[in-house]
Amino acid sequence: MLRVSAWGTSDRGLARTHNEDCFEIDVEQRLYLVADGMGGHRHGEVASRLAVDTIRGFLGRVAGGDATMPSLPEPRLGRQANLLKMALRLAHDEVMRAIRADPRLAGMGTTVVALSLDGSTASVAHVGDSRAYRVRGGALQLLTQDHTWVNEQVTAGFLSHDQARIHPLKNVVTRALGGESRLEVDVLEVEVEPGDLYLLCSDGLTTMLSDDEIERYARDDGSPQQISRALVEAANRRGGLDNVTVVALRTEGEEPQPNP
Ligand code: CA
């Protein structure tokens, strides 16, 4: 089994009064999560924590044999990717349920990006504008497509990536857990190699730093702890206009097998 080292750093930033991001690293389940909550009166914190806890809890119950997959899986995806997708849908249902139970929570929602490692396959699922990147051979690659209005404009050729990053409407997400419409979750599976570095981050990082700048920090030989901290500090030096969260994980070759 591939060895994995991981570290998460989350910071309020310099402009916000509280931190509505949250992250989770579940070493046993090899599950890594970042969520970026939204909603007034600190309700974003409620939404992001509820989503992360629901995803982790569901996958933990399945692993423990206490839950099964409640709907037919997508045949193009493996079991773990299907489970992860289902977990994000359940998290959406939980956020909606919380809003119905307490109308003061109306309007709360959250993004989420999740990576689940099963053998040498990483399943990556996301909703909203929290991102997953992979750094391999020193090159940064974005694995997710933001569910945002500006990204739709980039895809259509109306905005460049750099224009999108500083656009006044850059924060408008078109999908979120807790949003009104039926939830579409994007999932992909990637084969992991020893030496890969994966970054999960909230938009507080990616609106402050360009991909080239993120790559410069991430291709260092530093530990996941050093890299996640350096990225968060860099976002704050740039202005820290938003909460910023980075989970970094590196795969490090096979774990030694015990002698028979
Ligand atoms: Ca944010």
Residues whose N, C-alpha, C, O or C-beta is under 5 A from the ligand:
A	BS01	CA	D36 S202 D203 G204 D242 N243
